């Protein structure tokens, strides 16, 4: 250490203070922004836009398949949502956490990583984004949005589809909570895990229930097409699966609410995310 640094700092305490403030400002300012409720609109817009993009491809594949049956294969249609989720997490996951799914939002809150007071706003904009996407597709593709919805397959009961949605969502939320945990915080690589799971789940689960795993994804086409038959399957199934995943996360890793998990759930407008269980 330079022996002259001590006297210099003693002679210029103001300069040293300014240096410290300039170095810490990029950290302190985002912390303030995160707790500033005026920033919530950014997170809500992120969820609306992200869910819009997700439903655009998730419902758009089967709807376009009605018009171009030889151009949109089943494998492409079910893999597309996974790729879209991967992209969304990478490009704006730091803003809102990129939930895009009411079941994921509720799971993060049950886990203690996301404040319950922010859940209603997230769910409302997720449903709105899904509805806007379905409306856009119906207007442009010119086929009913019901073709982009989810329904139990012919020969299978609503109970069969419900069981499938429970199991598929259990896996999805387990992957999301696991990659967001303090022990396995993978950063951007988590997007690959989540996107890959959605694609794989769709490849084998799609024929029976449509592999929705997301009440908002099913809500959009149902609302625009005015067809809510069996919609309960795509609300109850994902919510039950998400709750089971939270229980499994507790068994595997104990309590939630760690800094890394809370940051993953809430976004990184602040590097020191609010921990719901401390409030």
C-alpha positions as CSV (number, residue, x, y, z in Angstrom):
1,X,0.0,0.0,0.0
2,X,1.3,3.5,-0.8
3,X,2.2,5.2,2.5
4,X,1.4,8.6,1.0
5,X,-2.3,7.6,0.4
6,X,-3.2,8.1,4.1
7,X,-2.1,11.7,4.5
8,X,-3.5,12.6,1.1
9,X,-6.9,11.2,2.0
10,X,-6.8,13.0,5.4
11,X,-6.0,16.3,3.7
12,X,-8.9,15.8,1.2
13,X,-11.8,14.0,2.9
14,X,-14.3,15.6,0.6
15,X,-12.6,14.2,-2.5
16,X,-12.6,10.7,-0.9
17,X,-16.3,11.0,-0.1
18,X,-17.1,12.1,-3.6
19,X,-15.2,9.1,-5.0
20,X,-17.1,6.7,-2.8
21,X,-20.5,8.2,-3.8
22,X,-19.6,8.1,-7.5
23,X,-18.7,4.4,-7.2
24,X,-21.8,3.4,-5.2
25,X,-24.4,5.6,-7.1
26,X,-25.0,2.9,-9.8
27,X,-26.0,0.5,-7.0
28,X,-27.9,2.9,-4.7
29,X,-30.0,4.5,-7.4
30,X,-31.5,1.2,-8.7
31,X,-32.3,0.2,-5.1
32,X,-34.3,3.4,-4.7
33,X,-35.9,2.8,-8.1
34,X,-37.0,-0.7,-7.2
35,X,-38.9,0.5,-4.1
36,X,-40.3,3.5,-5.9
37,X,-43.9,2.5,-6.8
38,X,-43.7,4.8,-9.9
39,X,-41.4,2.2,-11.5
40,X,-44.2,-0.5,-11.3
41,X,-45.5,0.5,-14.7
42,X,-42.3,-0.7,-16.3
43,X,-42.7,-4.1,-14.8
44,X,-46.4,-4.3,-15.7
45,X,-45.7,-3.3,-19.2
46,X,-43.0,-5.9,-19.4
47,X,-45.4,-8.6,-18.3
48,X,-48.1,-7.4,-20.8
49,X,-45.7,-7.3,-23.7
50,X,-44.0,-10.5,-22.8
51,X,-47.3,-12.4,-22.5
52,X,-48.5,-10.9,-25.8
53,X,-45.4,-12.3,-27.5
54,X,-45.8,-15.7,-25.9
55,X,-49.4,-16.1,-26.9
56,X,-48.7,-14.7,-30.3
57,X,-46.6,-17.8,-31.1
58,X,-48.4,-20.3,-28.8
59,X,-51.8,-19.6,-30.3
60,X,-50.5,-18.4,-33.7
61,X,-49.0,-21.8,-34.6
62,X,-52.3,-23.7,-34.6
63,X,-54.3,-20.8,-36.0
64,X,-51.9,-20.5,-39.0
65,X,-52.0,-24.3,-39.3
66,X,-55.7,-23.9,-40.2
67,X,-54.8,-21.7,-43.2
68,X,-51.5,-23.3,-44.2
69,X,-51.8,-26.9,-43.0
70,X,-48.7,-28.1,-44.8
71,X,-46.4,-25.3,-43.5
72,X,-46.8,-25.4,-39.7
73,X,-46.0,-28.8,-38.3
74,X,-47.0,-29.9,-34.8
75,X,-43.4,-30.1,-33.6
76,X,-42.8,-26.5,-34.7
77,X,-46.0,-25.3,-33.2
78,X,-45.2,-26.7,-29.7
79,X,-41.5,-25.8,-29.8
80,X,-42.1,-22.2,-30.7
81,X,-43.5,-21.1,-27.3
82,X,-40.4,-22.5,-25.6
83,X,-38.1,-20.6,-27.9
84,X,-40.1,-17.4,-27.4
85,X,-40.0,-17.7,-23.6
86,X,-36.2,-18.2,-23.8
87,X,-35.9,-15.0,-25.8
88,X,-38.2,-13.0,-23.5
89,X,-36.4,-14.0,-20.4
90,X,-33.1,-13.0,-22.0
91,X,-34.2,-9.6,-23.3
92,X,-36.4,-8.4,-20.5
93,X,-36.4,-10.8,-17.6
94,X,-34.4,-8.2,-15.6
95,X,-37.3,-5.8,-15.7
96,X,-40.2,-7.9,-14.3
97,X,-38.8,-11.4,-13.7
98,X,-40.6,-12.5,-17.0
99,X,-43.3,-14.5,-15.2
100,X,-45.7,-14.4,-18.2
101,X,-48.0,-16.8,-16.3
102,X,-50.3,-16.4,-13.3
103,X,-49.3,-19.8,-12.0
104,X,-45.6,-18.7,-12.0
105,X,-46.5,-15.4,-10.2
106,X,-48.5,-17.2,-7.5
107,X,-45.8,-19.8,-7.1
108,X,-43.1,-17.2,-6.6
109,X,-45.3,-15.6,-3.9
110,X,-46.1,-18.9,-2.2
111,X,-42.3,-19.5,-2.2
112,X,-41.7,-16.1,-0.5
113,X,-39.8,-14.6,-3.4
114,X,-42.5,-12.1,-4.6
115,X,-44.8,-9.7,-2.7
116,X,-48.4,-10.7,-2.7
117,X,-49.5,-7.1,-3.1
118,X,-48.0,-7.1,-6.6
119,X,-49.7,-10.3,-7.7
120,X,-53.1,-8.8,-8.9
121,X,-51.4,-6.3,-11.2
122,X,-49.2,-9.0,-12.7
123,X,-52.1,-11.3,-13.4
124,X,-54.3,-8.6,-14.9
125,X,-51.7,-7.5,-17.4
126,X,-50.8,-11.1,-18.2
127,X,-54.5,-11.8,-19.1
128,X,-54.7,-8.5,-21.0
129,X,-51.5,-9.3,-23.1
130,X,-52.9,-12.8,-23.9
131,X,-56.2,-11.3,-25.0
132,X,-54.5,-8.7,-27.2
133,X,-52.5,-11.4,-28.9
134,X,-55.5,-13.5,-29.6
135,X,-57.4,-10.6,-30.9
136,X,-54.5,-9.6,-33.2
137,X,-54.2,-13.1,-34.6
138,X,-58.0,-13.5,-35.2
139,X,-58.0,-10.1,-37.1
140,X,-54.9,-10.9,-39.2
141,X,-55.1,-14.6,-39.8
142,X,-58.9,-14.5,-40.2
143,X,-59.7,-17.7,-38.4
144,X,-61.4,-18.0,-35.1
145,X,-59.2,-17.6,-32.0
146,X,-60.7,-20.8,-30.7
147,X,-58.3,-22.7,-33.0
148,X,-55.5,-21.3,-31.0
149,X,-57.0,-22.3,-27.6
150,X,-56.6,-25.4,-25.5
151,X,-59.1,-28.2,-25.2
152,X,-59.0,-31.8,-24.0
153,X,-58.4,-34.1,-26.9
154,X,-61.2,-36.1,-28.4
155,X,-61.6,-39.3,-26.4
156,X,-60.1,-37.8,-23.3
157,X,-62.0,-36.3,-20.4
158,X,-61.5,-33.0,-18.7
159,X,-60.2,-34.9,-15.8
160,X,-57.5,-36.5,-18.0
161,X,-56.5,-33.0,-19.3
162,X,-56.5,-31.7,-15.8
163,X,-54.1,-34.4,-14.6
164,X,-51.8,-33.7,-17.5
165,X,-51.8,-29.9,-16.8
166,X,-51.0,-30.6,-13.2
167,X,-48.0,-32.8,-14.0
168,X,-46.7,-30.5,-16.8
169,X,-47.0,-27.4,-14.7
170,X,-45.3,-29.2,-11.7
171,X,-42.3,-29.7,-13.9
172,X,-42.3,-26.2,-15.4
173,X,-42.5,-24.4,-12.1
174,X,-40.0,-26.8,-10.5
175,X,-37.5,-25.8,-13.2
176,X,-38.3,-22.1,-12.8
177,X,-37.9,-22.1,-9.0
178,X,-34.8,-24.3,-9.1
179,X,-32.9,-22.2,-11.6
180,X,-33.8,-19.1,-9.6
181,X,-32.6,-20.5,-6.3
182,X,-29.6,-19.3,-4.4
183,X,-27.8,-22.6,-4.7
184,X,-28.3,-22.9,-8.4
185,X,-28.7,-19.4,-9.7
186,X,-27.8,-19.7,-13.3
187,X,-28.5,-16.3,-14.6
188,X,-29.2,-16.1,-18.3
189,X,-28.6,-19.9,-18.7
190,X,-31.9,-20.4,-16.7
191,X,-33.7,-19.1,-19.8
192,X,-32.4,-22.1,-21.7
193,X,-33.7,-24.5,-19.1
194,X,-37.1,-23.0,-18.9
195,X,-37.5,-22.7,-22.7
196,X,-36.3,-26.2,-23.3
197,X,-38.7,-27.6,-20.7
198,X,-41.7,-25.8,-22.4
199,X,-40.7,-27.2,-25.8
200,X,-40.2,-30.8,-24.5
201,X,-43.4,-30.7,-22.4
202,X,-45.3,-29.6,-25.5
203,X,-43.9,-32.3,-27.7
204,X,-45.3,-35.1,-25.5
205,X,-48.1,-33.4,-23.6
206,X,-49.7,-31.4,-26.3
207,X,-51.9,-34.2,-27.8
208,X,-54.0,-34.7,-24.6
209,X,-54.4,-31.2,-23.1
210,X,-52.6,-28.8,-25.4
211,X,-49.8,-28.4,-22.8
212,X,-50.9,-24.9,-21.8
213,X,-49.4,-24.8,-18.3
214,X,-50.5,-21.2,-18.2
215,X,-54.0,-19.8,-17.4
216,X,-53.3,-16.6,-19.4
217,X,-52.2,-18.5,-22.5
218,X,-55.5,-20.3,-22.6
219,X,-57.6,-17.2,-21.5
220,X,-56.7,-15.1,-24.5
221,X,-58.1,-17.3,-27.2
222,X,-61.0,-18.3,-25.0
223,X,-62.0,-14.7,-24.4
224,X,-61.7,-13.6,-28.0
225,X,-63.4,-16.7,-29.3
226,X,-66.0,-16.6,-26.6
227,X,-65.5,-20.3,-25.7
228,X,-64.7,-21.1,-22.1
229,X,-65.7,-24.7,-22.3
230,X,-63.3,-26.7,-20.0
231,X,-61.4,-23.5,-19.1
232,X,-61.4,-24.6,-15.5
233,X,-58.9,-27.3,-16.5
234,X,-56.4,-24.7,-17.6
235,X,-56.8,-22.7,-14.4
236,X,-57.0,-25.4,-11.8
237,X,-54.4,-27.7,-13.3
238,X,-51.6,-25.1,-13.5
239,X,-52.4,-23.7,-10.1
240,X,-52.4,-27.1,-8.4
241,X,-49.2,-28.0,-10.3
242,X,-47.6,-24.8,-9.2
243,X,-48.5,-25.3,-5.5
244,X,-47.1,-28.8,-5.6
245,X,-43.8,-27.5,-7.1
246,X,-43.5,-25.0,-4.3
247,X,-43.9,-27.8,-1.8
248,X,-41.2,-29.8,-3.6
249,X,-38.9,-26.8,-3.7
250,X,-39.2,-26.6,0.1
251,X,-38.3,-30.2,0.5
252,X,-35.3,-29.8,-1.8
253,X,-34.0,-26.4,-0.7
254,X,-35.9,-25.3,2.4
255,X,-37.4,-21.8,2.7
256,X,-37.5,-19.4,-0.1
257,X,-37.0,-15.6,0.0
258,X,-33.2,-15.6,-0.7
259,X,-31.7,-12.6,-2.3
260,X,-31.0,-14.3,-5.6
261,X,-34.4,-16.0,-5.8
262,X,-36.2,-12.7,-5.0
263,X,-34.2,-10.9,-7.6
264,X,-35.0,-13.5,-10.2
265,X,-38.7,-13.3,-9.3
266,X,-38.9,-9.5,-9.2
267,X,-36.5,-8.4,-11.8
268,X,-33.3,-6.4,-11.4
269,X,-34.4,-2.8,-11.4
270,X,-32.7,-3.2,-8.0
271,X,-29.8,-5.5,-7.3
272,X,-31.1,-5.8,-3.7
273,X,-34.6,-7.1,-4.3
274,X,-37.3,-6.7,-1.7
275,X,-37.7,-9.9,0.2
276,X,-41.4,-10.4,0.9
277,X,-41.0,-12.4,4.1
278,X,-39.0,-9.6,5.7
279,X,-41.9,-7.1,5.3
